[in-house]
Amino acid sequence: MLKEKYNQYSFVLDRTARRVKQFAQSSFNANGIDLTVDQWSVLKTLYEQEDLTHKDLADRCGKDQPTLTRIVDLLIKKGTVMRVEHPTDRRCLHVQLTELGKEQVHNLAPLVKDFRMKAWENLSEEDFEHFTRILNTIYKNLETV
């Protein structure tokens, strides 16, 4: 019986994560934002931490390195990010926002925040506290995996 409940919770968690991402993407599309949710995640992460290696950026965005490389390549074509050689290690490339990328994140952040607030409607402060505690516990349980 306990295993069935865990399977049910996992299903609900996966289903909800997919719905959040689908809602965000449809909101981007409806508002003429020429980005995917994953591209936005990379831009926002670089806005918050200006200069990251591919590996660090992949870790912070929860992406594997080949997937991140494809995302960065697309963002370079859009003119929002650039790769920069490390000053002392030519093998190491850093990813940085261009001025256009900084401007785009600055302009889109309030709109994206509004999209995300839709998911939090009808939840109390206590709901947020429980939700955060539970998700952090799940995350920590899987850190060594």
C-alpha positions in Angstrom: 0.0 0.0 0.0 2.8 2.4 0.9 4.6 1.8 -2.4 1.3 2.6 -4.3 1.1 6.0 -2.5 4.7 6.8 -3.4 4.0 5.9 -7.0 0.9 8.2 -6.9 3.0 11.1 -5.4 5.7 10.6 -8.0 3.0 10.7 -10.8 1.5 13.9 -9.3 4.9 15.5 -9.0 5.9 14.6 -12.6 2.5 15.6 -14.0 2.6 19.0 -12.2 6.2 19.7 -13.4 5.1 19.0 -17.0 2.0 21.2 -16.6 4.1 24.1 -15.2 6.5 23.9 -18.1 3.7 23.6 -20.6 1.9 26.6 -19.2 5.1 28.7 -19.2 5.8 27.8 -22.8 2.3 28.5 -23.9 2.5 31.9 -22.1 5.8 32.7 -23.8 4.3 31.8 -27.2 1.1 33.8 -26.5 3.1 36.9 -25.6 5.4 36.6 -28.7 8.5 35.7 -26.6 10.8 33.9 -29.0 12.4 31.6 -26.3 11.8 28.2 -24.9 11.5 27.8 -21.2 14.9 26.1 -21.1 16.4 29.0 -23.0 14.9 31.4 -20.5 16.3 29.4 -17.6 19.8 29.8 -19.1 19.4 33.5 -19.7 18.0 34.1 -16.2 20.8 32.0 -14.6 23.4 34.0 -16.4 21.7 37.3 -15.4 22.0 36.2 -11.8 25.5 34.9 -12.1 27.3 36.8 -14.8 30.1 34.5 -15.9 29.8 30.7 -15.7 31.6 27.8 -17.4 29.5 25.4 -19.4 29.7 22.8 -16.6 28.6 25.3 -13.9 25.8 26.6 -16.1 24.6 23.1 -16.9 24.6 22.2 -13.2 22.7 25.3 -12.2 20.1 24.8 -14.9 19.7 21.1 -14.3 20.8 20.2 -17.8 23.4 17.7 -19.1 26.3 19.4 -21.0 25.3 18.3 -24.6 21.7 19.7 -24.0 23.2 22.9 -22.6 25.6 23.3 -25.5 22.6 23.1 -27.9 20.7 25.7 -25.9 23.8 28.0 -25.8 24.3 27.6 -29.6 20.7 28.7 -30.2 21.1 31.7 -27.8 24.3 32.7 -29.6 22.4 32.7 -32.9 19.8 35.0 -31.3 22.6 37.3 -30.1 21.8 37.0 -26.4 24.8 35.1 -25.1 28.5 34.7 -26.1 31.3 32.3 -25.3 34.4 33.8 -23.9 37.8 32.1 -23.5 39.1 31.8 -19.9 42.0 34.3 -19.5 44.4 31.6 -18.3 43.0 28.3 -19.6 42.2 28.3 -23.3 40.4 24.9 -22.9 37.8 26.4 -20.7 35.0 28.5 -22.2 32.7 30.8 -20.2 29.2 31.8 -21.2 28.1 35.4 -20.7 25.1 37.5 -21.6 25.4 40.1 -24.3 24.0 43.5 -23.8 20.9 42.3 -25.8 20.6 39.3 -23.5 20.8 41.5 -20.4 18.2 43.8 -21.8 15.9 40.9 -22.7 16.1 39.4 -19.2 15.5 42.7 -17.6 12.4 43.4 -19.8 11.0 39.9 -19.6 11.5 39.0 -15.9 8.4 40.8 -14.7 6.2 39.2 -17.3 7.7 35.7 -16.6 7.1 36.3 -12.9 3.4 37.0 -13.7 3.1 33.7 -15.6 4.6 31.9 -12.7 2.3 33.5 -10.2 -0.7 31.8 -11.8 0.6 28.5 -10.4 0.7 29.9 -6.9 -2.9 31.2 -6.8 -5.1 30.0 -4.0 -2.1 28.8 -1.8 -1.5 30.2 1.6 1.8 31.1 3.2 1.6 27.9 5.2 1.1 25.9 2.0 4.3 27.6 0.6 6.3 26.6 3.7 5.2 23.0 3.6 5.7 22.8 -0.2 9.2 24.3 0.1 10.1 22.0 2.9 8.9 18.9 1.1 10.6 19.7 -2.2 13.9 20.5 -0.4 13.7 17.2 1.4 13.1 15.3 -1.9 16.0 17.2 -3.5 18.4 16.5 -0.6 17.3 12.8 -0.6 18.5 12.6 -4.3 21.7 14.6 -4.0 24.0 11.6 -3.8 22.2 9.7 -6.6 
